[in-house]
């Protein structure tokens, strides 16, 4: 992120304790990269007499979900999500490309090289580059455009990092997984984006 820019910070913490007879489930259509990975830090004794359980009930396995920190520039051009395990950097399509284009300009390439620097700092060996569009136009066109844009960002990242040890996953999801309301232009602008995600360095 560019430090000179004003950012809006939103931090959310999601922790789940052991629940009665119900284990945490995740829908098959949840966005990629949102799978829980942390395990519960404390063992819970299901036979503890202080636990008030209905007859025949058992405790589901306790899980701790990632703590997520979201920082978004006031302009909305860049958005950063940090969890315990990963970093996701999202750039609005208008920052990177012209209308209905997948060609990168000089400033866009500079921003992407900044992301490459962070990937290098985190010593990441797996990088995901996902493209997304709004829901205007045909779904098929959005799928193609988002993949072309993801490919363009990948090309700059791979050239900047020049590391054969890094594995890339590049996909175009079109209008799937919106992060804002597609019924307004402000929302559609946020949904037209390319996201780069990679694991955090383990402590």
N, C-alpha and C positions, 0 to 999 in steps of 0.2 A: 504494500500500500504506500501511497505517497504521503509522507508525514505532514507535508505542508497543507494538506486538504483537511477540511472539517469533517469529522466522523460522528455518527450517531451510534451509541453503544447500547446493545440489548443483550443481557446475559440471562439465560434460563438454566435452571438446574433441575434435572429429572432423576429422582432416586426412587426405586421401588423396594419396599420391604416385603417380607414373606407374606403372602396372602393366603386366605383360607380356601384350600381346595381348587384354586385356579392358578394356572401358570401363565406367564406373560406370553402373548402371541403376537405375531407380526404379519400383516396382510401381504400376500404375494405381490401386490402391486405397489408396495412401498418403494419410494425412490431408491435407486442403487446407492450403495455406500452407507445406508442408514441402519444396517444390521447391528444389534448390540454385540459388544465384544468383551466387556468387562464382567468379572464375576463378583459375587457378593464378598465383602471383606470380613464378614462376621458369620460364624456358624450359629445357627439357631437350633436349640434342642426342642424337637416337637413334643417331647414328653414332659417338658417343664410344667409343673402344676399351676404356675401363674398365668399360663396361656389359657384364655377362655375360648375353647373350641366347642362347637356343637358335637354331639355324640357321633362318632364315625368319621368326623372331618379330619383331614390331614393338611399339613402346611405344604404349599407349593414351594419349589426351590426359589430362594431369594436371589434377586438379580439387581445389579446397580447399572443404570444406563449412563451413557456419557453426559458430562456437563458440557453444555454447548454455549459458546460465546459468539455473538454475531455483531460484526462491526460493518456499518454501511456508510459510505460517503454521503454527505448531505445532498449532493447532486444525484446520487444513486448510480453513478458510473461504475463503481466497484463495490463488491460485497465480500466480506471474509467471514468464514465460519471456522472456529477452532473447537475441537472436542479433545477429550483425553487421548484419542488415538489418531486423529487425522486433521488435516487442514484442507479447506475448500475455498478457492478464490474464484469469484465469478465476475466477469466483465460484461457489461451491456454490449449488445451487438453494435449499437450506434457508435460506441467508442472505438470499435475495431474495424467495422466494415461500412461501406456505403449501402444505400438501400438495395435490398435484394442481391447483394454482392457477397463474395467470399474472398475478395482481394484485400490484403492488409496494407495499411499505410505505414509510414515511418514511425509516427507516434505510437501506433498500435504495437508495432514490433518492439519498441522500446519498453512498453508496459509488460509485454510477454517475456522479454529478457529479464525483467525484474522478478517475475515469477520463477524463471529458471534459476536465478540466484538463490531464491529461498529453497527451492527443491534441492539444490546443491548443499545448502547449509544444513538441511534436515537429513542429508545423506539418504534420500529416498531412492528406492530401486524399483518402485511401482508407481506409475503415474496414470491417472485417468483424465481424459479430455472428452467432455461431453458437450454437445451443442443442443440448444433448445430454441424454439420459435414461439410466437403467439399463435392464436387459433384462427387468424385471418388467412384467407386463401385455402387451397386444398391441403389435406393432410399429407398427401404424397409429396407435394412441393415442399412442405415444411420439413419432411423427413430428409429429402435430398439436400436442401439448403443447410440444415443444421449439421449434417454430416460433412459437407464441404467446408463449412466454417470450422468445425472441430479439426478437420484434417489440416487446415491452414495454420491453426494455432499449434498443433502438434509439430508441424514442419519447423516452425521457428524454435519451439522448445528443444527439439532433438538436435537441431543445428547448434543452438546455444550451449547445450549441455555436452554434446559430443561424447556421450558415454554409452558404450555398448552394453554395459551392465544394467541399464534401466529398461524395464519392460513397460510398454505403453498400451493402454486400452482406449481406443478412440471410437466414439459412437455418436450418432445423431438421433436424438429422441423426438425431434419435431415439437409438436404442441403438448407432448406428455409432460407430466410433472411441473405444472406451473407453480410459481412461488407467489403470484399475485393475481388479482382479479382481471380476467381477460375482457370484462365488459367496459373497462375504461382504458384510455390511451396510456395513462400513467402505469396501469397494471401491465398492459401488453408490452410496454417498454422494458419493464423489469424481466418479463418472461423471455424476451429475445436476448439470449445470453450464451456465453461459453463458460463452462466451469472446469477448472483444473483442480484435481484433488490428489492428495498423496499422504502417506502415513507420517505421523510425527516421529521424531527421534525418541526412542525409548529411554527413559531415565536410567 
